[in-house]
Amino acid sequence: MFVKELEADFGADMTRRSRRKQAQIFVDHRLWYDAIATYSQIISENRNYAGAYRDRARIYAQLPATDALANQDMKEAGRLENH
């Protein structure tokens, strides 16, 4: 069960790397809202980290309703990578 994965690897004081691992566990288990929330948390703590924008965009791109959000995140990731 994925709960054991989360409990084993993550404590209250998480680094960006551990948050990304946590988000990937959510993605692996198709827990989209949790994955989006985790990527959003990473972004709020690390505004200049292109990887989180790119990862969140991949989830947003799966639905027509959030396609504009995917495009916005990919543009931001590209801007940060070329900055």
C-alpha positions in Angstrom: 0.0 0.0 0.0 1.3 3.4 -0.9 0.7 4.8 2.7 3.6 2.7 3.9 5.7 4.3 1.1 4.8 7.7 2.4 5.3 6.9 6.0 8.7 5.3 5.4 10.3 8.1 3.4 8.7 11.3 4.6 8.6 13.2 7.9 7.3 16.6 8.9 10.4 18.4 7.7 10.6 17.6 4.0 13.1 18.8 1.4 12.3 19.7 -2.2 13.7 16.3 -3.2 11.6 14.4 -0.8 8.5 16.4 -1.8 9.1 15.4 -5.4 9.4 11.8 -4.4 6.1 12.1 -2.5 4.5 13.7 -5.5 5.7 10.9 -7.7 4.2 8.4 -5.4 0.8 10.2 -5.7 1.2 10.2 -9.5 2.1 6.5 -9.5 -1.1 5.8 -7.6 -3.1 8.2 -9.8 -3.9 10.5 -6.9 -4.0 13.5 -9.1 -5.3 16.1 -6.6 -2.6 15.1 -4.1 0.1 15.3 -6.7 -1.0 18.7 -7.9 -1.2 19.9 -4.3 2.4 18.6 -3.6 3.8 20.2 -6.8 2.0 23.5 -5.9 3.6 23.3 -2.5 7.0 22.8 -4.0 6.4 25.8 -6.3 5.3 28.0 -3.5 8.5 27.2 -1.6 10.8 27.3 -4.7 9.4 29.8 -7.2 12.5 29.4 -9.5 12.4 25.6 -9.8 11.4 24.8 -13.3 11.1 21.0 -12.7 8.0 21.4 -10.4 6.2 23.5 -13.0 7.0 21.0 -15.7 5.8 18.0 -13.6 2.6 19.8 -12.7 2.0 20.7 -16.3 2.2 17.0 -17.3 -0.7 16.3 -15.0 -2.7 19.3 -16.1 -2.2 18.4 -19.8 -4.2 15.2 -19.3 -7.6 17.0 -19.2 -9.0 19.6 -21.7 -10.3 21.6 -18.7 -6.8 22.2 -17.3 -4.9 22.5 -20.6 -4.5 26.2 -20.2 -2.9 25.6 -16.8 -0.6 23.1 -18.4 0.5 25.6 -21.1 1.0 28.3 -18.4 3.2 26.0 -16.3 5.2 24.9 -19.4 5.8 28.5 -20.3 7.0 29.3 -16.8 9.3 26.2 -16.8 10.8 27.3 -20.1 11.3 30.9 -18.9 13.1 29.7 -15.8 15.3 27.3 -17.7 16.3 30.0 -20.2 16.7 32.7 -17.6 
